[in-house]
Amino acid sequence: MDLNKSLRLAIESGKVSVGANESIKAITSGSAKLVILSSNCLEETAAAAKKGDAPVHSFNGNNSVLGAACGKPFPVSILAILDGGKSDILNLKAN
């Protein structure tokens, strides 16, 4: 699976919460199906993400690289996949 391609397809065709505030809301409400954390995500944010029921995947890059992978012009430290759309992103294993 090409993670960058799957991320962009999920953002284009599915529903994704980008950023700490939106992602934590999705995690606590139980609507997040997968959480992706950058390698330099804040410890408090990562701890809050891991308290939820959704699997958590550690992205192999910092927030700038994750933002670029999402097609965003800004750093992204955490995102929550609510609906994968046409992407196979939900097949990603937690790590």
Backbone bond lengths (Angstrom), bond angles and torsions (degrees), N, CA, C in turn:
res aa  C-N    CA-C-N  psi(-1)  N-CA   C-N-CA  omega(-1)  CA-C   N-CA-C  phi
1 M - - - 1.458 - - 1.532 108.30 -
2 D 1.315 115.36 131.30 1.463 121.19 174.08 1.535 106.53 -87.97
3 L 1.327 115.49 104.57 1.465 120.83 -174.24 1.527 111.75 -59.76
4 N 1.328 117.82 -42.54 1.466 120.13 -179.02 1.524 111.29 -62.00
5 K 1.319 116.92 -43.96 1.462 121.54 179.41 1.531 110.24 -65.52
6 S 1.330 116.69 -42.86 1.468 121.12 179.67 1.523 111.24 -64.24
7 L 1.337 117.20 -39.37 1.468 121.23 177.90 1.523 111.02 -61.70
8 R 1.323 116.30 -48.39 1.470 119.52 -178.81 1.523 111.76 -63.39
9 L 1.331 116.12 -39.58 1.462 119.59 179.50 1.528 110.55 -66.65
10 A 1.336 117.17 -38.27 1.465 120.69 177.39 1.528 110.83 -64.59
11 I 1.321 116.92 -40.01 1.464 120.87 179.60 1.527 110.37 -67.65
12 E 1.337 116.99 -39.17 1.463 121.04 -178.40 1.530 112.81 -74.91
13 S 1.334 117.64 -39.42 1.463 119.66 -171.55 1.528 114.50 -110.70
14 G 1.326 117.16 -12.20 1.460 120.53 -177.74 1.515 111.35 -116.02
15 K 1.319 114.89 -149.57 1.466 120.62 179.00 1.528 108.13 -131.67
16 V 1.332 115.33 123.44 1.460 121.83 -175.26 1.519 109.25 -134.26
17 S 1.335 116.84 133.77 1.466 121.89 173.10 1.515 107.44 -97.59
18 V 1.329 116.54 122.67 1.458 121.88 -177.59 1.521 109.08 -109.21
19 G 1.334 116.48 132.69 1.458 121.45 178.00 1.513 111.86 101.67
20 A 1.327 114.98 160.52 1.463 121.34 -173.55 1.529 113.09 -63.19
21 N 1.320 117.70 -50.26 1.469 119.90 -175.67 1.517 112.14 -60.77
22 E 1.325 116.73 -51.39 1.470 121.16 -178.00 1.532 111.07 -66.03
23 S 1.324 116.83 -40.29 1.469 120.26 -178.20 1.526 111.50 -67.61
24 I 1.319 117.40 -43.07 1.472 120.47 179.44 1.528 110.27 -64.38
25 K 1.332 117.84 -37.64 1.474 120.64 175.49 1.526 110.19 -60.09
26 A 1.332 116.34 -45.05 1.465 120.98 -179.46 1.528 111.24 -65.25
27 I 1.327 116.41 -38.02 1.473 121.01 -179.83 1.525 110.14 -67.39
28 T 1.328 117.29 -47.51 1.465 120.42 -177.14 1.529 112.19 -69.66
29 S 1.339 117.18 -28.64 1.464 119.33 178.50 1.533 111.82 -80.85
30 G 1.335 116.13 -12.68 1.461 120.08 178.79 1.524 113.89 86.76
31 S 1.335 117.60 8.24 1.468 119.78 -178.48 1.530 113.16 -88.34
32 A 1.327 117.82 -12.56 1.469 120.89 179.12 1.530 109.92 -76.05
33 K 1.330 116.46 131.64 1.464 121.61 178.48 1.517 111.43 -100.78
34 L 1.337 116.95 -21.27 1.457 123.17 178.61 1.513 107.77 -157.13
35 V 1.338 116.43 140.13 1.457 121.91 177.68 1.526 107.63 -119.63
36 I 1.321 116.32 135.28 1.459 121.46 178.05 1.522 108.24 -120.14
37 L 1.340 115.89 126.20 1.464 122.91 -178.61 1.518 110.14 -112.61
38 S 1.326 117.38 138.79 1.460 120.57 173.59 1.532 108.63 -75.02
39 S 1.322 115.81 164.84 1.470 119.73 -178.16 1.522 112.24 -67.27
40 N 1.340 118.16 -23.08 1.462 120.48 -179.76 1.531 112.71 -111.95
41 C 1.318 115.91 28.04 1.463 120.87 176.14 1.528 109.15 -63.87
42 L 1.314 117.23 141.45 1.470 120.96 179.17 1.525 111.02 -58.69
43 E 1.317 116.32 142.19 1.467 121.91 -178.63 1.531 112.18 -57.33
44 E 1.340 116.88 -40.69 1.471 120.32 -178.78 1.528 110.63 -63.80
45 T 1.319 116.08 -40.80 1.460 120.85 179.57 1.525 110.50 -67.66
46 A 1.331 116.02 -44.21 1.468 120.61 179.20 1.524 110.71 -62.18
47 A 1.339 117.19 -41.38 1.463 121.05 179.63 1.530 110.59 -63.91
48 A 1.334 116.72 -41.83 1.468 120.76 178.46 1.526 110.40 -64.32
49 A 1.330 117.32 -38.64 1.464 121.17 179.68 1.515 111.28 -65.44
50 K 1.315 116.48 -38.51 1.473 121.11 -176.77 1.525 112.52 -75.16
51 K 1.331 117.67 -14.22 1.465 120.99 177.46 1.529 111.98 -76.05
52 G 1.328 116.31 -19.19 1.461 120.67 -178.25 1.517 111.83 -78.84
53 D 1.328 115.28 176.78 1.461 122.12 -179.15 1.524 113.17 -85.97
54 A 1.321 117.33 -17.27 1.470 121.06 -176.50 1.521 110.87 -73.50
55 P 1.342 117.15 143.88 1.465 119.57 175.01 1.522 110.11 -63.18
56 V 1.328 116.83 146.06 1.462 122.66 -178.32 1.526 108.78 -115.23
57 H 1.332 116.31 124.47 1.461 121.91 177.98 1.523 108.59 -109.92
58 S 1.331 116.40 131.08 1.466 121.04 176.37 1.519 108.96 -89.49
59 F 1.330 116.02 115.86 1.458 122.39 179.59 1.518 109.13 -72.00
60 N 1.316 116.58 140.10 1.458 122.02 -176.49 1.530 110.01 -88.03
61 G 1.317 116.59 62.44 1.467 122.65 -179.76 1.516 109.18 176.40
62 N 1.335 115.95 162.70 1.462 119.19 -178.38 1.526 111.16 -79.88
63 N 1.329 116.58 -176.77 1.463 121.03 -174.91 1.531 113.12 -65.63
64 S 1.320 117.83 -29.35 1.466 120.48 176.99 1.526 110.92 -67.99
65 V 1.330 116.40 -41.36 1.458 121.36 179.32 1.530 110.40 -68.24
66 L 1.336 117.06 -40.18 1.463 120.73 178.26 1.522 110.46 -65.21
67 G 1.318 117.16 -41.32 1.467 120.59 176.75 1.520 111.41 -59.75
68 A 1.323 116.84 -43.88 1.469 121.23 178.36 1.523 110.65 -64.84
69 A 1.328 116.96 -39.64 1.472 121.09 179.06 1.528 110.77 -63.09
70 C 1.318 116.65 -30.72 1.467 121.56 178.94 1.529 111.72 -83.29
71 G 1.323 116.68 -7.46 1.455 120.18 -177.06 1.514 112.46 79.73
72 K 1.313 116.96 20.93 1.464 121.60 -178.89 1.528 109.84 -99.79
73 P 1.340 118.37 145.05 1.466 121.14 179.30 1.532 112.70 -86.37
74 F 1.318 117.00 22.41 1.466 121.57 -178.82 1.532 108.81 -145.16
75 P 1.334 117.56 159.98 1.470 120.57 178.86 1.526 111.33 -67.45
76 V 1.332 116.09 144.16 1.465 122.87 177.79 1.527 107.41 -128.46
77 S 1.328 117.26 116.45 1.460 119.56 -178.59 1.528 112.42 -93.24
78 I 1.337 117.00 -23.72 1.463 120.77 -179.54 1.526 108.79 -151.15
79 L 1.321 115.05 144.63 1.457 119.83 171.98 1.516 108.24 -146.13
80 A 1.314 114.74 151.27 1.464 121.46 179.73 1.527 108.39 -120.30
81 I 1.322 115.71 127.76 1.452 121.16 177.10 1.531 107.47 -88.12
82 L 1.330 117.00 117.58 1.458 121.89 178.96 1.529 110.33 -94.28
83 D 1.327 114.97 -36.42 1.465 121.82 178.56 1.528 106.43 -147.76
84 G 1.314 116.20 122.59 1.457 120.92 -176.66 1.516 114.22 -72.32
85 G 1.319 118.36 -12.79 1.457 120.93 -178.28 1.520 110.70 59.55
86 K 1.322 117.26 -132.15 1.463 122.67 -178.84 1.531 111.78 -86.35
87 S 1.314 116.97 1.09 1.461 122.19 -176.67 1.525 111.35 -84.80
88 D 1.330 115.37 156.41 1.461 121.06 174.39 1.518 111.86 -96.75
89 I 1.332 116.39 19.78 1.472 122.64 -174.87 1.527 112.69 -59.37
90 L 1.332 118.06 -30.87 1.465 119.92 -177.90 1.516 112.77 -72.07
91 N 1.331 117.90 -9.28 1.464 121.60 174.35 1.521 111.84 -82.01
92 L 1.331 116.72 -5.23 1.457 122.71 179.81 1.526 109.18 -65.64
93 K 1.291 116.84 134.14 1.471 121.26 -179.22 1.523 110.34 -84.16
94 A 1.309 115.69 145.25 1.454 120.76 174.15 1.516 108.59 -70.34
95 N 1.324 116.38 148.53 1.471 120.19 175.80 1.498 110.94 -147.29
